[in-house]
Amino acid sequence: MSEYIDDTKGKKLGKKRRRPNLIILTVDVLMYAILLLQMLYVFTGNNIHEITGIIFFVCFILHLLIKLDWIKSLLKGKISMKSKARVFSTVVTCLLFACIITLMLSSMGVSRLIFPWFKVLGSSDLHRYLASAALALAALHGGMYFYVRTEKKKKATVFISLITVLCLCIGLFGVPYINRHFRTVSIDYSDAVKGEKAEWKGSKPLVVYFTRLGNTDFDDDVDAVSGASLMYADDKLTGNDQLLADMLEDIIDCDKKAITLTQKKYPSSYNATISEASKELKANARPDIEPIDVSGYDSIILVYPLWWGTVPPAVSTFLESSSFDGKTIYLIATQGSSGFSSSTKAVKESAKGAEVIEVMSIYCDDVPKSRDKLLDWVKSR
Ligand SMILES: Cc1cc2nc3c(=O)[nH]c(=O)nc-3n(C[C@H](O)[C@H](O)[C@H](O)COP(=O)(O)O)c2cc1C
């Protein structure tokens, strides 16, 4: 996005520099603006996100067409690689190109409006990582344009590094943060939960799940809930993990139990719940829950949200309150960016005697469209 002047022959740039071509400048500024806007999809919503995504890729193709001569020169080995800055800049450009192409495919994979039939690279996690990488590489790519032209190399290096790290942080931490706090999605319950059945090999399993919503002291007026991404399934407030448990119940012949607190409820404010959970985890608390009898089951599918990188304390209460000798616990976690983190270790420590198997960790955004993944897993085991 940065080559505004014809310097493909590596000529020293002096006072004779040409001014940036207005069309290239407009296309590039638009691309940077769209990349940033795309990060705010929590606020813009899916449809605007997908349409602006298309505009971005049109700009990308325009950019490639405008830079066709440079690309040809690169392919023919005619770009001067005398300076380290030039080599670095070219590597960044190539990486950015590869990243944007993969991002384009993953955008189609996660698309619900324009490419719902495209089933490759459909992970929101991957999409977010690619978008973060594209933003950071674009910052580097643009930064290199100024770097090779400035006398103040040290200052430019610090500035470009900071901007690049900032872009990475926006994608990797900023977006999940606002997603967890501000997103509201409405889904069609039947669409998400109902569908093809599969046979569970072995005796009937028990699905045990924990969700914040089932254990939260919500006001009568749910709109008063401050913060936190909320999901409405057919206008009914639903937790991510509850939805997954419902999907499993629809796919296989199983029993299902919720881990329900008996003494306390978490506050309706998301931030207050975060700090309450932090206090509980530090104190190694084991809040009281309604008893769940696991004695008649060989397989337990445990569905839980990650809390501070581990299982919520109520899940530990459940795991420590029964004997799991000879049983298998299949783990399905939901999270806002952290995979399984240390939750598997925590389950192994609490559920003495159990064989613990990680099945999948699902990014919170992907929960409503995870039925197929669960179905595939049941079929393949
Ligand atoms: C108290 C609390 C702590 C959390 N900690 C993490 C975390 O460490 N890592 C992460 O990726 N997501 C974290 N999250 C996000 C949840 O794991 C995620 O939103 C989950 O899908 C919520 O599921 P639920 O709707 O069934 O409660 C946390 C959420 C809460 C409420």
Ligand as a Chemical Component Dictionary entry (heavy atoms), coordinates in Angstrom:
data_LIG
# 
_chem_comp.id                   LIG 
_chem_comp.type                 NON-POLYMER 
_chem_comp.pdbx_formal_charge   0 
_chem_comp.three_letter_code    LIG 
# 
loop_
_chem_comp_atom.comp_id 
_chem_comp_atom.atom_id 
_chem_comp_atom.alt_atom_id 
_chem_comp_atom.type_symbol 
_chem_comp_atom.charge 
_chem_comp_atom.model_Cartn_x 
_chem_comp_atom.model_Cartn_y 
_chem_comp_atom.model_Cartn_z 
_chem_comp_atom.pdbx_ordinal 
LIG C1  C1  C 0 -15.718 -14.080 34.891 1  
LIG C2  C2  C 0 -15.322 -14.285 33.463 2  
LIG C3  C3  C 0 -14.001 -14.551 33.153 3  
LIG C4  C4  C 0 -13.622 -14.809 31.830 4  
LIG N1  N1  N 0 -12.327 -15.111 31.568 5  
LIG C5  C5  C 0 -11.974 -15.431 30.293 6  
LIG C6  C6  C 0 -10.627 -15.815 29.997 7  
LIG O1  O1  O 0 -9.761  -15.890 30.860 8  
LIG N2  N2  N 0 -10.305 -16.086 28.719 9  
LIG C7  C7  C 0 -11.238 -16.039 27.721 10 
LIG O2  O2  O 0 -10.890 -16.291 26.579 11 
LIG N3  N3  N 0 -12.517 -15.694 27.961 12 
LIG C8  C8  C 0 -12.913 -15.394 29.222 13 
LIG N4  N4  N 0 -14.218 -15.057 29.496 14 
LIG C9  C9  C 0 -15.203 -15.077 28.397 15 
LIG C10 C10 C 0 -16.057 -16.323 28.464 16 
LIG O3  O3  O 0 -15.287 -17.495 28.561 17 
LIG C11 C11 C 0 -16.928 -16.454 27.204 18 
LIG O4  O4  O 0 -17.578 -15.247 26.946 19 
LIG C12 C12 C 0 -17.907 -17.597 27.343 20 
LIG O5  O5  O 0 -18.310 -18.018 26.055 21 
LIG C13 C13 C 0 -19.153 -17.225 28.129 22 
LIG O6  O6  O 0 -20.009 -18.335 28.199 23 
LIG P1  P1  P 0 -21.464 -18.260 28.856 24 
LIG O7  O7  O 0 -22.269 -17.300 28.036 25 
LIG O8  O8  O 0 -21.995 -19.655 28.720 26 
LIG O9  O9  O 0 -21.323 -17.858 30.280 27 
LIG C14 C14 C 0 -14.604 -14.772 30.801 28 
LIG C15 C15 C 0 -15.924 -14.453 31.127 29 
LIG C16 C16 C 0 -16.294 -14.218 32.439 30 
LIG C17 C17 C 0 -17.725 -13.893 32.764 31 
# 
loop_
_chem_comp_bond.comp_id 
_chem_comp_bond.atom_id_1 
_chem_comp_bond.atom_id_2 
_chem_comp_bond.value_order 
_chem_comp_bond.pdbx_ordinal 
LIG C1  C2  SING 1  
LIG C2  C3  SING 2  
LIG C2  C16 DOUB 3  
LIG C3  C4  DOUB 4  
LIG C4  N1  SING 5  
LIG C4  C14 SING 6  
LIG N1  C5  DOUB 7  
LIG C5  C6  SING 8  
LIG C5  C8  SING 9  
LIG C6  O1  DOUB 10 
LIG C6  N2  SING 11 
LIG N2  C7  SING 12 
LIG C7  O2  DOUB 13 
LIG C7  N3  SING 14 
LIG N3  C8  DOUB 15 
LIG C8  N4  SING 16 
LIG N4  C9  SING 17 
LIG N4  C14 SING 18 
LIG C9  C10 SING 19 
LIG C10 O3  SING 20 
LIG C10 C11 SING 21 
LIG C11 O4  SING 22 
LIG C11 C12 SING 23 
LIG C12 O5  SING 24 
LIG C12 C13 SING 25 
LIG C13 O6  SING 26 
LIG O6  P1  SING 27 
LIG P1  O7  DOUB 28 
LIG P1  O8  SING 29 
LIG P1  O9  SING 30 
LIG C14 C15 DOUB 31 
LIG C15 C16 SING 32 
LIG C16 C17 SING 33 
# 
